């Protein structure tokens, strides 16, 4: 799902912060370090020590539990609160709404405050509809260019180790915190995730190279609930033009 406020749909917003989030999500790599010891050519060979079998350990991604949870998400709905800090004008914009996702169908960001607007992805096109507008935007989406931008948050979380690496990982209270940096060039410089004990994304903060900061908090999360396919089909009202680009 696209996280509103950044990503490939920027052209539609004056602040260049178009829809880009949620339900997120994302996995990351374990950062492992090893040291290489070079032999001292002048030293006498030491007597071999008795080798004891090492205990077998499995190194996994710190995101394994989160990835497993989101790999099993077929549908999801939640309410959200969003804050976008627009660096160019030093202003914070606040929004509220509801989010819906259904695997192989798409996702919908349905804004209710301060005014209604929708960002609907139907698997091929992104539809942008907004109160007071005389037209609807229809944008074809190239998924090859959206990986690692949290355009489709849930899908990105399911393969997050391919897209991001861990800069910081910690646990504070009931939340697990991740600070991530993208593995390839992206509009994102840092992504911060807060995960609850049910391995669900509760908050995401995305910092862009422009200095814009997009923060979304989720509540009332329902996983694999009944979400109608009709939510992911745009229905034109016939009263407004559809502008395709």
C-alpha positions in Angstrom: 0.0 0.0 0.0 1.1 3.4 -0.8 2.1 5.6 2.1 0.4 8.9 1.7 2.7 11.8 1.7 5.6 10.6 -0.4 6.7 8.3 -3.2 5.9 8.1 -6.9 2.6 10.0 -6.8 4.3 13.3 -5.7 3.2 15.3 -8.8 -0.3 15.5 -7.4 0.6 17.5 -4.3 2.0 20.9 -4.1 4.5 19.9 -1.4 5.7 17.0 -3.4 4.4 14.7 -0.7 2.0 12.4 -2.5 0.7 9.1 -1.2 3.4 6.6 -0.6 2.1 3.6 4.0 1.0 1.3 6.0 0.2 -1.4 7.1 3.8 -1.1 5.6 5.6 -2.7 5.8 9.1 -3.8 5.9 12.1 -6.6 6.9 15.8 -5.9 7.2 19.1 -7.6 7.3 21.0 -8.8 10.3 24.2 -6.8 10.5 27.0 -9.3 11.1 30.6 -8.5 11.4 33.6 -10.8 11.4 37.3 -10.2 11.9 40.0 -11.7 9.7 43.2 -12.6 11.6 46.4 -12.8 9.5 49.0 -15.4 10.6 52.3 -14.2 12.1 54.9 -15.8 9.7 57.6 -15.5 12.4 55.8 -17.3 15.1 56.3 -20.9 15.9 53.4 -23.2 15.1 51.3 -23.9 18.1 50.2 -27.3 19.2 46.8 -28.0 17.9 44.1 -27.7 20.6 41.4 -30.2 21.0 38.5 -28.9 19.0 35.2 -28.9 20.8 32.0 -29.0 18.7 30.4 -25.6 18.6 26.8 -25.3 19.5 24.6 -24.8 16.4 23.0 -21.4 16.2 20.8 -20.0 13.5 21.2 -16.3 12.6 18.0 -14.8 11.4 16.7 -11.4 10.5 15.5 -9.3 13.4 12.4 -8.8 11.2 11.6 -12.5 10.9 8.5 -12.4 13.2 7.2 -9.3 11.5 7.7 -10.7 8.0 6.0 -13.9 9.0 3.0 -12.0 10.3 2.6 -9.9 7.2 3.2 -12.8 4.9 0.0 -14.2 6.4 -2.0 -10.9 5.9 -4.6 -11.4 3.2 -6.6 -8.3 4.3 -6.2 -5.5 6.8 -8.1 -2.4 7.9 -7.2 0.3 10.3 -7.7 3.9 11.2 -4.8 6.3 10.9 -3.5 9.7 11.9 -0.9 11.3 9.7 1.4 14.3 10.2 3.5 15.6 7.3 6.2 18.1 8.0 6.8 20.1 4.8 10.4 21.2 4.9 10.0 24.0 2.2 7.5 26.0 4.2 8.2 24.7 7.7 4.6 23.7 8.2 2.9 20.6 9.7 -0.2 19.2 8.0 -2.4 16.8 9.9 -4.9 14.2 8.5 -7.1 11.4 9.7 -8.8 8.5 7.9 -9.1 4.8 7.3 -6.9 2.3 5.5 -7.9 -0.9 3.7 -5.8 -3.6 2.1 -6.6 -6.8 0.3 -4.0 -9.0 -1.2 -4.1 -9.2 -5.1 -6.8 -6.5 -5.1 -5.1 -3.3 -3.9 -5.3 -0.8 -1.1 -7.3 2.3 -0.2 -6.4 5.4 1.9 -9.7 7.1 2.7 -9.2 10.5 4.3 -12.0 12.0 6.4 -10.2 15.0 8.0 -9.6 17.9 7.4 -11.5 17.1 4.2 -12.3 13.9 2.3 -10.0 12.5 -0.3 -9.0 9.0 -1.5 -6.0 7.3 -2.9 -7.1 4.0 -4.4 -4.7 1.5 -5.9 -6.4 -1.2 -7.9 -3.4 -3.2 -8.8 -2.6 -1.2 -11.9 -3.7 2.4 -11.5 -3.6 4.9 -8.7 -6.8 6.9 -8.5 -6.7 10.2 -6.6 -10.0 11.9 -5.8 -10.4 14.9 -3.6 -13.2 17.1 -2.2 -13.6 20.3 -4.3 -11.7 19.0 -7.3 -13.4 19.0 -10.7 -11.4 16.1 -12.0 -10.0 12.7 -10.9 -6.4 11.7 -11.4 -5.6 8.3 -12.8 -1.9 7.3 -12.8 -0.4 4.1 -14.1 1.9 2.6 -11.6 5.2 0.9 -12.4 5.9 -1.5 -9.6 9.6 -1.8 -10.7 10.0 1.8 -9.5 8.1 1.6 -6.2 10.0 -1.1 -4.3 11.6 0.3 -1.2 9.4 3.4 -1.1 6.7 1.8 1.0 4.3 2.4 -1.8 2.7 -1.0 -1.0 3.6 -1.2 2.7 2.5 -4.7 3.4 4.2 -6.2 0.4 7.4 -4.2 1.2 7.4 -5.5 4.8 7.1 -9.1 3.6 10.4 -8.6 1.7 12.0 -5.9 3.7 15.4 -7.5 4.0 15.8 -7.1 0.2 15.0 -3.4 0.4 16.5 -2.1 3.6 19.3 -2.6 6.1 19.2 -2.0 9.8 20.8 1.1 11.2 19.4 0.8 14.7 17.3 -1.8 16.4 16.0 -1.6 20.0 13.2 -2.6 22.3 11.5 0.0 24.5 8.5 -1.0 26.6 5.9 -2.8 24.5 7.4 -1.5 21.3 10.2 -2.8 19.0 12.0 0.0 17.2 13.8 -0.2 13.8 15.7 2.5 12.0 16.3 1.5 8.4 18.2 2.8 5.4 17.4 1.8 1.8 19.8 -0.5 -0.1 19.3 1.4 -3.3 18.8 5.0 -4.4 15.5 6.2 -3.1 13.6 9.4 -2.2 13.7 7.9 1.3 16.8 8.5 3.5 15.6 6.9 6.7 12.5 4.9 7.7 11.6 4.4 11.3 9.2 1.6 12.4 7.5 0.9 15.7 6.2 -2.7 16.1 3.9 -3.9 18.8 3.9 -7.3 20.6 1.5 -8.7 18.0 4.1 -8.0 15.3 1.9 -5.3 13.8 3.2 -1.9 12.6 1.8 0.8 14.8 3.8 3.7 13.6 6.0 4.6 10.6 8.1 7.7 10.0 9.7 8.4 6.7 12.3 11.0 6.2 12.9 12.1 2.6 16.0 13.6 1.0 13.9 16.8 0.7 13.7 17.1 4.4 10.0 16.3 4.4 8.9 14.0 7.3 5.8 11.7 6.9 4.5 10.1 10.1 1.6 7.8 10.3 0.1 6.1 13.4 -2.3 3.2 13.1 -5.1 2.1 15.5 -8.0 -0.3 15.5 -6.1 -2.7 13.3 -8.0 -5.7 12.1 -6.2 -8.5 10.3 -7.8 -10.9 7.8 -11.3 -9.4 8.4 -13.9 -9.3 5.7 -13.0 -6.5 3.3 -15.2 -6.2 0.2 -13.5 -6.4 -3.3 -15.7 -3.4 -4.2 -13.5 -1.1 -2.1 -10.7 -1.5 -4.7 -12.7 -0.7 -7.8 -13.0 3.0 -8.7 -16.5 4.0 -9.7 -16.7 7.2 -11.7 -19.6 9.4 -10.9 -19.8 10.8 -14.5 -19.8 14.3 -13.2 -16.1 14.9 -13.3 -13.4 14.3 -15.9 -10.8 11.6 -15.4 -7.3 12.9 -16.2 -4.9 10.0 -17.0 -1.2 10.4 -17.0 
